[in-house]
Each structure stands twice: as structure tokens, then as C-alpha cells.
Amino acid sequence: MKLKMILCVGLGLGLLAGCASDGGEKAPVAAAQGDSATNSLATEKEEKICKVRAITGSRFKQKTCMTQEEWDRMAYETRKMLDEDTRSKPTNY
């Protein structure tokens, strides 16, 4: 009984620690000032655009922030999925 409780607590803490970590996606801080100038240009280029989206099946809305490239890619993937779904259905019911 105690072993199960210890395992559950350990698993829960492991999951929480995994959710709290950033996954190492952040770029290391630049030491030189020349690098900081190029980093500031890159961050200006990749400015996040936030939009409020309705969630299907919920009264709540969700705020989503992505770069313009990510928004364009998501729109393309959505159009592609809908186009494939429409083409795969039979026209004569």
C-alpha cells in the first residue's frame, strides 16, 4: 500500500517537473554585444501575434500566440486537411 502511494507521488512529481521545465528551447544568452544586436533583430522578426480563438464545445475562449510564419503554416494545414476531407467523400449519396 505504501509502495503504491510512493510510486503515485513520484510519478505525479515527475509529471509536474516535466511540465514546468522549458524543454531547453530558449537560446543561450549572448555574451558579446554584437551577438545581442543580431538577437534583437531576430526577435523583432519573429514577433508573436496573439489571437483569441473559440474552442469547440466550450463557452471559454483561448488566447493563442504564434509568429506570423506559424499562423500561416496552421492556416495552410487546415485548408489542406479540409480539402482532402472534401475530396475523399463520395458525391452521390
N, C-alpha and C positions, 0 to 999 in steps of 0.2 A: 504494500500500500504506500509506504513512504517512498519507495523507489519510483513508482508511477508519478507521484507528486513532484519529486525532484526532477524527473525527466520532463514533465509538462512545464514546470517553471523554467528549466534550462532552455527548452525549445522556444517558449514564449519570449524569454530574454534575447535569445539568438535572433528571432524574427524582428523584434523591436530594434536591435542593434543594426540589423541589415537595412531596415527602413530608414534609420536615422543617418546612416553613412551616405556620403555624396557619391560613392562609387568611383572616386578618382577622376571624375570628368572635368574638373576645373584645371585650367592651365597653371603651371607653376608661376610664381611671381617673378617678374623680370628684375634682374639686379642692375642692369645698365639702363641709363636714361634713353639711349637710342632704341632699346627694345620696348620701353614703355610707350614711346611715341608710335611705334608700329602697332602695339597692342591697343592703344586708344583708337587708332584708325580702324582696326578690325572690329572693335566693339561698336563703333558708330555704324559700320557697315552691317553688322548683324543685330540691329536694334530689334527688340522684342515688340510685337504688336499684340495687344490684349483684346480679346473679343468675348462677349458674354453669349453663351450658347444655351439653348433649351435642351434639356435631357428628356429623351423619350420615356414616358411612364413616370415622370416625376413633375411636381409643381416647382421644384427648385431649379435654378439656373446655375451654370458652371462657368467660371471665368477661366479662359484658356489663353496662354501667352506663348507665341511662337514667332520665329523670324519669318520674313516675307517668303523666303525660299521654302520653309516648312509649310506655310499656308498654301502656297501654290502646289506643292507636291501632294498635300492632302486633298485639295480640290481635284487634281488630276486623277488620283487613285479612286476617289469617289465616282467621278464621271466614268472612269474605265470599268469599275465594278457594276455600275448601273447599266452601262452599255452592254456588257457581257451578259448580265442577267436578262435584259430585254431581248437580246438576240437569241438566247437559248430557249425561250418559251415558244411553244407552238402557237401559230396564229389562228388555226381553225379549231375552235372549241367544240 
